[in-house]
Structure formats: structure tokens, C-alpha cells
Amino acid sequence: MEKVVSWVEIPAVDFERAVKFYRSVFGWKLEPIDYGSEKMACLPQNAGAISFARDFKPSADGVLVSFNTSHQLDAVLGRITENGGTILIPKTKIEAEGMGWFATFLDCEGNRVGLYGYV
């Protein structure tokens, strides 16, 4: 089966701050690439990138992308506020049996992002 999400770009106004936020919260290795008027730091498995471009504007009202945290949801949630983010919906059990937990937060740039995990 093909993966449903092909590419996600998370807009940033302060690119360096956003890269630091995602590195600190998830422990991802993000390598910034400078294309002149645009900058990107690709997410693991080429799922997308933290992106800076003139017309990219962070928003809490845009598309919701949820990252899999597997069995690390509590640890990830703990690092969000430490790194300038805001928890919007705390860890919440998904009502369907065996489906795990979810949460949403605003990143340091003001983007609404989701989390999904089993504990």
C-alpha cells in the first residue's frame, strides 16, 4: 500500500528556531539546506520538511498533520512546552479499542500539529 501522506511542509517564520524546536522535541536529525530565498530541513524518511519561504505562513487553522510517537507520547508532550510550544489537546484516549492516544499542540511557529501514540 502506498503511504497516504506524500510530503508535508511545516512553515516557519524563524527557520532556525523551528528546526531547533523539532530537533529538541522529537530528537530528529534535521539538516538545514539553504536555497537562497527558501530554506528546508527534511523530516525523517523524507516525509516532508520544516520550510521557510516568503509566502509560507504558519497557522493554527491549516491542515493538521499528526506525527507517530509510538510508545513515547508522554515524553514528547513533556518536551513541547520546554521548547516553546503549547499543548492544545492533552493526551487523550481514542475511543475505538486498541487505537491508542492522541494530542495536539502549537509548535514554536504557531502551527497546529498532532501526535499519535500507544502510551
Secondary structure, DSSP 8 states (H G I E B T S, - for coil): ---S---EEEE-SSHHHHHHHHHHHH-----EEE-SS-EEEE-GGG-EEEEE-TT----SSS--EEEEEET-HHHHHHHHHHTT-EEEEEEEE-SSTT--EEEEEE-TTS-EEEEEE--
